[in-house]
Every structure is written in structure tokens, then in C-alpha cells.
Amino acid sequence: MINATGNRMTQEISRQSRLASQIANKQAQVSTGNRLQRASDDPAATSRIAELNRTQANDSARARNINLGISLAAQADGQLRNMSDLLARSQELTVSGANSGLNPDSRAAIALEMRALADEIDAMSLVKTSTGEPLFANISANAIRFDDDIAFAPVPTRQDIFETGGVAISQIVRDAASAIEAGDVTLTGNALTAIGGAINHVADAQAEVGINAARLDRLQEKAAVRAITVREERSKLEDTDLTTAIADLNGMTLTLEAAQAAFARINRRTLMDFLR
């Protein structure tokens, strides 16, 4: 009888200890907001969370690349807009310079302004990004990886933008200035045609950059949707359902308190009470 009673007491103490441990674990879930305090709480969920964590890390790196690509495309678009304005002014000056009635001083003034415009175009070709790298890469464009299977250069090379037909656009403007200064009507007419071609070339380059920018915007939207999906799945696996957890905690606490009270009453009974 005494041995049986002792065994029951041991079992009850063990049961209450397990319940107390469960309460402590549930309290930790509530206080931290994380339902998984250790891998053994849910091995399958823990494994999946580790996968999602790697996915989020990779997605963060891709997001940074996409943001970089968008920034580069925007900067390049701004430079190309400025370049279009400079070429439009060069075209205007060339038309004025084609007037055979201009005196040498007027032609020289036009040529001076056009050479200044050519210098500005050369400076644009060497502009740098916020990281100190050339915006327009020399010879080989800088491809950036934006997704597992998607990598491209958001900005064309310096040669692709600032040259047409193997001739630098700035040189085309300088040649026009020289033709105007010399009063050569034929060469000035040829220069006017060349500047018109350069304007079309820059418009095509600007369209290419715009296409890349639109593609990056779509990739950014896709990445944002994927990030939300991954975050929601991880939250379901990892986060504590506070309503359910608090209800469970209250229930377990009441159960433990009742068991402890009953255990205390039983322990107050004497040996003679058990022998009766």
C-alpha cells in the first residue's frame, strides 16, 4: 500500500513537472512571439523555415540588384535626355551656320559654342555612378543578375551610346563646327545630316534604356509578390497564434494549480489515514 502510494506520488510529481515545462514553453512562445523555441518543437517546420530563410536572403540580394539596375537606368535616361538637348542645339546651330551670308565672326561664334557642346557630350560619356563606377562601361557592358535565370546590363556601353557608325558623336559635332567655321556649305550640309543621324541614334539608345527600366520594374513587382508569399508562409510556421496560445496557457495553468492543490491535500494525510 505504501509502495503503491509512493509510486502514484512519483508519477504525479513527474506529470506536474511536464505540465510546468509545457507552461514555461508556452509562456516563452507568448513573450517572444515565436512558437518554435527549439528545433524539436516541430522538426518539419524548422527545416522549412531554414529553407525560407535562405530564400529570403537570396531575394534580398536580388532586390538590391534590381534597385541598383533601376537607379542606373534612371541615371542613364537622364544623361541621354541631356544629350538629346545638346544635339538638338547643335542641329539648330548647324542650320544657322549653313547660311552663306554669315560673316566669319558669326561662323566662329557658332563653331565655338558647338565645340563646347561636344565637350559636354564627352563629359557625359565619362559620368560615374554613386558607387564611383563608370555609368557607361567601356567596350563590355556590366551585366547584373536579377533572378536565377535573368541577367542583363541595364545600361548600354559607352561605344553603343556615344558612337554611331564607328564615329564619336562628339566628333560629329566638332566636324560640323569646323565646316561652319570654314564656310563650306557642302560639308555643313553633310554635317547636318550626320547630326540628324546622331539624334536618331540617341533616341534609339534612350528607348533601349527605357525598355530595360520597364523590365526591371516588372521584376521588382514580381519580387515584391514573392517576398510577401514567403513572409506569410514563414509567419504561419514560426509565429505564435497569441489567441490560441494564451487560451492554452490559461488552461494548463489552471490544470497545474488544481493538480498542485490536490497533491497538497493528499500529502497532508497521515500514514494512519492510508492504513484505515
C-alpha positions, -999 to 999 in steps of 0.1 A, spaced: 0 0 0 28 24 10 48 15 -21 18 20 -44 11 53 -28 47 63 -33 46 53 -69 15 74 -75 31 104 -59 62 100 -81 40 97 -112 20 128 -101 52 148 -95 65 138 -129 32 147 -146 32 181 -129 68 187 -138 60 180 -175 30 203 -173 51 231 -157 76 226 -185 48 229 -211 36 261 -194 71 276 -194 74 268 -231 40 283 -239 49 314 -219 81 317 -240 60 314 -271 38 342 -260 66 365 -248 88 360 -279 61 357 -305 79 326 -318 61 293 -314 93 273 -321 116 276 -292 137 247 -303 140 225 -334 124 196 -316 92 215 -312 84 209 -349 113 194 -369 95 197 -403 85 233 -397 121 241 -386 135 226 -417 111 245 -439 119 278 -421 156 273 -427 148 269 -465 126 300 -464 154 319 -446 178 311 -474 152 321 -499 147 354 -482 185 361 -481 188 353 -518 157 375 -525 172 404 -506 204 402 -527 183 401 -559 162 431 -546 194 451 -541 205 443 -576 171 453 -590 172 486 -571 207 492 -585 196 484 -620 166 508 -617 189 535 -604 214 530 -632 187 531 -659 172 562 -644 206 579 -643 214 569 -679 180 581 -691 187 615 -676 221 617 -693 205 607 -726 178 633 -723 205 660 -717 224 646 -747 194 649 -769 190 685 -759 227 692 -767 223 676 -801 191 695 -808 210 727 -801 238 715 -823 213 709 -851 199 743 -846 233 759 -848 243 739 -878 212 751 -897 221 787 -888 257 781 -898 246 769 -932 236 804 -941 262 815 -967 255 852 -957 271 848 -923 303 867 -917 334 850 -903 329 863 -868 294 848 -867 306 815 -880 334 814 -855 310 822 -826 287 793 -837 317 770 -840 329 779 -805 295 771 -790 293 738 -809 327 727 -797 316 735 -761 286 712 -767 309 685 -780 330 688 -748 298 684 -727 289 652 -746 324 638 -740 320 646 -703 287 627 -703 303 596 -716 326 595 -685 300 602 -659 301 579 -628 275 562 -607 270 568 -569 294 539 -563 322 556 -583 320 532 -613 315 544 -649 278 546 -658 286 537 -694 310 508 -694 339 508 -718 336 481 -746 318 455 -724 285 462 -706 282 453 -670 256 426 -667 238 422 -634 220 391 -621 184 400 -612 170 365 -608 181 329 -611 177 329 -649 178 367 -656 209 387 -660 215 417 -683 231 451 -685 206 479 -677 228 505 -694 245 500 -729 282 505 -733 299 539 -739 305 529 -775 269 518 -781 256 552 -770 283 578 -778 293 564 -812 274 559 -844 288 543 -874 321 539 -856 324 577 -852 321 595 -818 290 617 -817 311 645 -801 334 643 -832 304 647 -855 295 679 -837 332 691 -839 333 683 -876 301 704 -881 317 733 -862 348 731 -884 326 730 -916 307 761 -904 338 779 -894 353 773 -928 322 784 -946 320 751 -965 283 748 -974 286 712 -987 304 699 -956 280 718 -934 251 701 -952 267 667 -947 273 676 -910 236 685 -906 227 650 -919 252 634 -896 238 653 -866 203 642 -875 215 606 -876 231 611 -841 198 624 -828 180 593 -840 208 571 -826 204 586 -791 166 583 -793 171 545 -800 195 542 -771 171 560 -749 143 536 -759 166 507 -751 173 520 -716 135 526 -712 128 490 -721 153 478 -696 138 501 -669 103 488 -676 117 452 -674 133 460 -640 100 475 -627 82 442 -636 109 422 -619 106 444 -588 68 438 -587 73 401 -591 99 401 -564 76 420 -540 48 395 -545 72 366 -539 86 383 -508 50 386 -494 43 350 -501 74 337 -485 70 360 -455 34 348 -450 44 312 -452 72 317 -427 49 336 -403 24 307 -404 51 283 -395 70 304 -370 48 330 -353 27 323 -322 -10 324 -325 -14 346 -294 -52 340 -290 -48 302 -291 -15 303 -271 -29 324 -243 -60 302 -241 -38 271 -239 -16 288 -213 -46 297 -191 -60 261 -194 -26 245 -185 -21 269 -156 -55 261 -141 -49 224 -146 -15 226 -128 -29 247 -100 -57 222 -94 -33 193 -95 -9 210 -71 -38 218 -47 -50 182 -48 -15 169 -43 -10 192 -13 -42 179 3 -32 143 -2 2 149 13 -14 163 45 -30 130 52 -12 108 77 0 72 75 -29 61 96 -53 77 71 -38 54 44 -39 23 67 -76 27 76 
